[in-house]
Amino acid sequence: MKKILFSLIKPRAWISKLLILVFVAAFFSLGFMDYLEPIRLALDHDDFAFHLGEMRFSVYLILKALIILVFVFWLAGIVSEFAEKRLKKLRRIKSSNRSLIIKSVQILVYFAAITVALDTLGFDLTTLTIFGGALGIGLGFGLQKVASNFISGIILLFEKSIEDDDLIELDDGIFGFVRHTGARYTLIETPDGREVMMPNEDFMTNRVTNWTYTNKQGRIEIHVGVSYGSDVELAIDLLLKAAREHPRTIKHPEPVCFMREFADSSINLLLQFWVADVTLGRYEPQSDVMRAIWRLFKENGVEIPFPQRDVHMKPAENT
């Protein structure tokens, strides 16, 4: 039932839109030819009316306002959707610019729809200044977050600091690709298939890591410990060899290895190498290089230590 009502309010198929348009046209035609005049007189009778100050409201006026508003906004939705589909086909324009143009067109279309609806209903448009003041107070109190997210979304589109298909990471651990920047939220698709809707305000107030802001290169780090009895120079050479042999490793910057720490039971080394496109994933090349390190260490007698403890059993004293 809910799907049927939603399809009537915002139909997707063109046949549904055509049927609704025919129904609305027939309704207004009957009204224009005075076939609905008896119904109008009955619903506009004083028995079905009330006054609010100097304004008179009746069932007829309320139904008329609802029909006009639904029709105008339905028509605005069709125009907005049509314009969005056309603008998305303009591949010469960057995705961020397309999103900005789409949002501007949607705002203009719905603003025009509201203006036409109010004018059709007989409202004095000069009173919009009073309405605008009341709206400003409402934004200051009840809609502060909504306004903040909307303005933040516009700033993001202008700055182009975050665009569609960028790989980003937030302070709270959310990591994934930007799929859509809306008026209220930014849609992030994580590697495990989740779609996270982050408020635009979070991108303005928190620290965001954009892995693909200027380029798609990414560095991968592997920490390895070798025993004190192993040849450290050989271990470093083997680590660099394992990194260089991987097909996704790039030559510039070249792989490097550092001795980082003399630990309790091992000498800790750090291997760093770069991949050309971090959006293809980091876990796979990291895993491949670690497996190659394990194989090379076994072949060359380099030992990776693990914690060991000696337990001494003290005999119980005779009592």
ChimeraX attribute file (.defattr): number of C-alpha atoms within 10 A of each C-alpha:
attribute: neighborCount
match mode: 1-to-1
recipient: residues
	/A:1	6
	/A:2	7
	/A:3	8
	/A:4	10
	/A:5	10
	/A:6	11
	/A:7	14
	/A:8	15
	/A:9	15
	/A:10	16
	/A:11	18
	/A:12	12
	/A:13	9
	/A:14	9
	/A:15	10
	/A:16	14
	/A:17	19
	/A:18	12
	/A:19	12
	/A:20	17
	/A:21	15
	/A:22	11
	/A:23	12
	/A:24	14
	/A:25	12
	/A:26	12
	/A:27	13
	/A:28	12
	/A:29	13
	/A:30	13
	/A:31	14
	/A:32	11
	/A:33	9
	/A:34	12
	/A:35	12
	/A:36	14
	/A:37	13
	/A:38	10
	/A:39	12
	/A:40	16
	/A:41	11
	/A:42	13
	/A:43	18
	/A:44	17
	/A:45	12
	/A:46	14
	/A:47	10
	/A:48	12
	/A:49	15
	/A:50	12
	/A:51	10
	/A:52	7
	/A:53	6
	/A:54	6
	/A:55	7
	/A:56	11
	/A:57	15
	/A:58	17
	/A:59	18
	/A:60	18
	/A:61	16
	/A:62	14
	/A:63	12
	/A:64	14
	/A:65	16
	/A:66	12
	/A:67	12
	/A:68	17
	/A:69	19
	/A:70	14
	/A:71	18
	/A:72	18
	/A:73	19
	/A:74	20
	/A:75	18
	/A:76	20
	/A:77	18
	/A:78	16
	/A:79	15
	/A:80	20
	/A:81	14
	/A:82	11
	/A:83	16
	/A:84	18
	/A:85	11
	/A:86	11
	/A:87	16
	/A:88	15
	/A:89	10
	/A:90	11
	/A:91	9
	/A:92	7
	/A:93	13
	/A:94	13
	/A:95	19
	/A:96	20
	/A:97	14
	/A:98	19
	/A:99	24
	/A:100	20
	/A:101	18
	/A:102	20
	/A:103	19
	/A:104	12
	/A:105	17
	/A:106	19
	/A:107	13
	/A:108	14
	/A:109	19
	/A:110	18
	/A:111	13
	/A:112	15
	/A:113	20
	/A:114	16
	/A:115	14
	/A:116	15
	/A:117	19
	/A:118	17
	/A:119	12
	/A:120	12
	/A:121	13
	/A:122	9
	/A:123	12
	/A:124	9
	/A:125	12
	/A:126	8
	/A:127	9
	/A:128	14
	/A:129	10
	/A:130	11
	/A:131	12
	/A:132	11
	/A:133	11
	/A:134	12
	/A:135	15
	/A:136	13
	/A:137	13
	/A:138	12
	/A:139	15
	/A:140	12
	/A:141	10
	/A:142	11
	/A:143	13
	/A:144	14
	/A:145	16
	/A:146	17
	/A:147	16
	/A:148	17
	/A:149	23
	/A:150	19
	/A:151	16
	/A:152	22
	/A:153	25
	/A:154	20
	/A:155	15
	/A:156	20
	/A:157	22
	/A:158	14
	/A:159	11
	/A:160	15
	/A:161	15
	/A:162	22
	/A:163	25
	/A:164	18
	/A:165	16
	/A:166	19
	/A:167	23
	/A:168	20
	/A:169	18
	/A:170	15
	/A:171	11
	/A:172	9
	/A:173	7
	/A:174	14
	/A:175	19
	/A:176	25
	/A:177	22
	/A:178	20
	/A:179	16
	/A:180	17
	/A:181	25
	/A:182	19
	/A:183	18
	/A:184	21
	/A:185	21
	/A:186	25
	/A:187	20
	/A:188	26
	/A:189	20
	/A:190	17
	/A:191	11
	/A:192	8
	/A:193	9
	/A:194	10
	/A:195	16
	/A:196	16
	/A:197	15
	/A:198	16
	/A:199	22
	/A:200	26
	/A:201	21
	/A:202	17
	/A:203	19
	/A:204	15
	/A:205	9
	/A:206	11
	/A:207	12
	/A:208	17
	/A:209	14
	/A:210	20
	/A:211	19
	/A:212	19
	/A:213	14
	/A:214	8
	/A:215	11
	/A:216	16
	/A:217	15
	/A:218	16
	/A:219	14
	/A:220	17
	/A:221	15
	/A:222	15
	/A:223	13
	/A:224	20
	/A:225	22
	/A:226	22
	/A:227	18
	/A:228	16
	/A:229	11
	/A:230	17
	/A:231	14
	/A:232	18
	/A:233	10
	/A:234	14
	/A:235	23
	/A:236	20
	/A:237	12
	/A:238	20
	/A:239	27
	/A:240	20
	/A:241	16
	/A:242	21
	/A:243	28
	/A:244	19
	/A:245	11
	/A:246	15
	/A:247	9
	/A:248	17
	/A:249	21
	/A:250	17
	/A:251	12
	/A:252	10
	/A:253	13
	/A:254	13
	/A:255	21
	/A:256	17
	/A:257	19
	/A:258	12
	/A:259	15
	/A:260	13
	/A:261	12
	/A:262	12
	/A:263	12
	/A:264	10
	/A:265	15
	/A:266	20
	/A:267	20
	/A:268	19
	/A:269	20
	/A:270	17
	/A:271	19
	/A:272	18
	/A:273	25
	/A:274	24
	/A:275	23
	/A:276	16
	/A:277	17
	/A:278	18
	/A:279	17
	/A:280	12
	/A:281	12
	/A:282	16
	/A:283	10
	/A:284	11
	/A:285	20
	/A:286	17
	/A:287	12
	/A:288	13
	/A:289	23
	/A:290	18
	/A:291	13
	/A:292	19
	/A:293	21
	/A:294	16
	/A:295	13
	/A:296	17
	/A:297	18
	/A:298	12
	/A:299	9
	/A:300	13
	/A:301	12
	/A:302	20
	/A:303	18
	/A:304	18
	/A:305	16
	/A:306	10
	/A:307	7
	/A:308	7
	/A:309	5
	/A:310	5
	/A:311	6
	/A:312	6
	/A:313	6
	/A:314	6
	/A:315	6
	/A:316	6
	/A:317	5
	/A:318	4
	/A:319	3
